[in-house]
Amino acid sequence: RVEGWRVVRDYLEPIPDPVNEGETIARVMFFENAIRRLTAHLPLLQHDDNNPDDVANDPHEITHGPDSLRYFLMSRPPIKSLTEKQREKQRERKEDRAKPLYQSTGY
């Protein structure tokens, strides 16, 4: 459980946006009004008194949605943040793919 909550925190932590330079984005995004209970209950979670890295089971009725998010994220490997050098390489590759292959046809 503790590792799962660490992964949830990692996914919710803002990282540099790979598309919009200078902006940040979370690794996981919630669509407005799509998962109302999860977005309402996630901020209500409390730390376990015996283990501050874990989440308390009480009040139990608010733990179901956040637990399902934890299960979901644990089934996917975390996305790594890119360094500036890696982002530059990624931009160069995108630009190269956008260039036409043949001068005569433009395709």
N, C-alpha and C positions, 0 to 999 in steps of 0.2 A: 504493500500500500504506500509506503513512504516513497519508494522510487517512482511510483505512479504519480503522486502529487508533485514530485520534483519535475517530472516530464510535463505535467499540466502547467506549472509555473513557467517552464522554459518556453512552451508554445505560446503562452500569453504575453511573454516579455517582448517589448518592441524591438525590432531589428531594422537596419537600413532597408528601405524599399528598393528592390532591384530595378524597378521600372521608373519611378519618380525620384530622381536624385535629390538628396537633401531631406527627404521625408522618411518617416518610419512607419512600419506596419507590423502587425502581429503575425506569427507563423500560422495561426488559425484564426479564421474570421467567422463571426456569427451574422447571419442575415436578419435584418430587422423584422420582428414579429414572427419569425419562423420557429423559434424555440423559446417561447416566453417563460416557461417554468425554469429552464436552465439559466437564462440570463437574469431571472429574478432571484434564484436560489444560490447561484455561485458566490455573489458578494456576501451572503448571509452565513457562509460556512465559518466555523470557529476552529481554532487549533485544539488538539487534544491536550488536556491538562498534563498527562503523563509523558507525552511525546510531542514537542512543538513542531516537528516535521510532518506529523500526521494530522488528519482532520478528525474532529470529534464526531461521534455517531448521533449525538443529540443536538438539536431536535431531528429525529430520524426522518421525518417526512420531507425535509429539504435536501437530504443526501442522495436521493435516487438519481436525479438529473446530473449532478456533478460526478457521481460515481460512473455513470454511463459515459460521460466525457472522458474520464480517466481511463476506462477500459478501451475506448475508441483510440485515444492517443497512444496508449501503450502498445497497440497492435500496429503502429506505424513508426518507422525509424524517424528520429528528429531531423529536421532540416538544419543544416549547418549555416551559420552566417558566413557570407563571403567577405574576404579581405578586399581592400581597394584594388590590389593587383588582379585578383580573380574577377572582380567586377569589370575591370578594364578589358581583360581577355574576353569576357562574355559579350561586352559591347562590340569589340572588334569582330568576333565570330558572327554576330547578328548583322553587322554592316557588310561583311563578306558574303553572307548568304543572300542579302538583298541586292547585291550587284548582279547585272546581267552576265550570263555565261558567255554569250557571243555578241561581239560588237555589231555585226551586220544585222542581226534580227532584233536585238534588244532584249532577248530572253535568256 
